Amino acid sequence: RCTVVPIHQATEGMASELIMMWASRSVDEAIETLASPDVTVTNQSDKELQLYKLRELDSLVQEAVAQCAREAVDPTVVEIAPPSRG
């Protein structure tokens, strides 16, 4: 579930297109698309870090869903915390 709120000159149609563009993509597909050289950013190292974090987030979500399945818990109400870096 998600909500996209158009800002500035964006329209509801643009928000719908954005959802349609990304809703059915896997994390690997999203990373491949976003890693493409035609996706420009101000700082390349930030782009690389965020792509890494996207993969890390996917792992956290998969782990939480698997834990819910093991514990027979509804996965839509699980709190996900990133691993401690201590």
PLY file of the C-alpha trace (Angstrom):
ply
format ascii 1.0
element vertex 86
property float x
property float y
property float z
element edge 85
property int vertex1
property int vertex2
end_header
0.00 0.00 0.00
1.30 3.48 -0.80
0.18 7.02 -1.36
1.71 9.39 -3.87
0.85 13.04 -3.34
1.61 15.26 -6.32
3.42 18.50 -5.48
4.22 21.68 -7.39
3.07 21.19 -11.01
2.58 17.41 -10.84
-0.87 16.00 -11.52
-2.82 13.01 -10.23
-2.22 11.42 -13.64
1.54 11.70 -13.12
1.16 10.13 -9.68
-0.78 7.23 -11.21
1.88 6.77 -13.89
4.57 6.71 -11.23
2.76 3.96 -9.33
2.17 1.95 -12.52
5.86 2.31 -13.45
7.18 0.90 -10.17
4.43 -1.26 -8.63
5.18 -4.44 -10.54
8.99 -4.20 -10.57
11.15 -6.43 -8.46
13.90 -4.90 -6.35
16.47 -6.19 -8.84
14.59 -4.51 -11.70
14.30 -1.26 -9.74
18.01 -1.27 -8.93
18.91 -2.02 -12.53
16.75 0.87 -13.73
17.97 3.33 -11.11
21.63 2.33 -11.58
21.45 3.18 -15.26
23.72 6.05 -16.36
20.71 7.95 -17.73
19.40 8.34 -14.15
21.46 11.35 -13.20
22.25 12.49 -9.68
24.24 15.30 -8.12
26.54 12.95 -6.24
27.32 9.49 -7.66
28.40 8.12 -4.28
24.97 9.03 -2.87
23.34 7.10 -5.71
25.47 4.04 -4.99
24.72 4.26 -1.26
20.96 4.52 -1.82
20.97 1.56 -4.23
22.82 -0.45 -1.57
20.24 0.63 1.02
17.42 -0.45 -1.31
18.85 -3.97 -1.47
19.37 -3.94 2.31
15.74 -2.85 2.84
14.55 -5.68 0.61
16.50 -8.15 2.74
14.97 -6.74 5.94
11.45 -7.01 4.53
12.01 -10.57 3.31
13.37 -11.52 6.73
10.39 -9.95 8.51
7.88 -11.70 6.24
9.65 -15.03 6.76
9.60 -14.49 10.52
5.87 -13.76 10.38
5.30 -16.95 8.44
7.25 -18.95 11.03
5.31 -17.34 13.87
1.95 -17.26 12.05
1.71 -13.48 12.43
0.04 -11.03 10.06
2.98 -9.50 8.09
1.13 -6.22 7.55
1.57 -5.23 11.21
5.20 -6.15 11.83
7.67 -3.51 12.92
10.94 -3.74 11.02
14.13 -2.45 12.63
17.45 -2.31 10.83
20.26 -4.44 12.23
22.41 -2.74 14.83
25.80 -1.61 13.60
27.64 -1.90 16.90
0 1
1 2
2 3
3 4
4 5
5 6
6 7
7 8
8 9
9 10
10 11
11 12
12 13
13 14
14 15
15 16
16 17
17 18
18 19
19 20
20 21
21 22
22 23
23 24
24 25
25 26
26 27
27 28
28 29
29 30
30 31
31 32
32 33
33 34
34 35
35 36
36 37
37 38
38 39
39 40
40 41
41 42
42 43
43 44
44 45
45 46
46 47
47 48
48 49
49 50
50 51
51 52
52 53
53 54
54 55
55 56
56 57
57 58
58 59
59 60
60 61
61 62
62 63
63 64
64 65
65 66
66 67
67 68
68 69
69 70
70 71
71 72
72 73
73 74
74 75
75 76
76 77
77 78
78 79
79 80
80 81
81 82
82 83
83 84
84 85
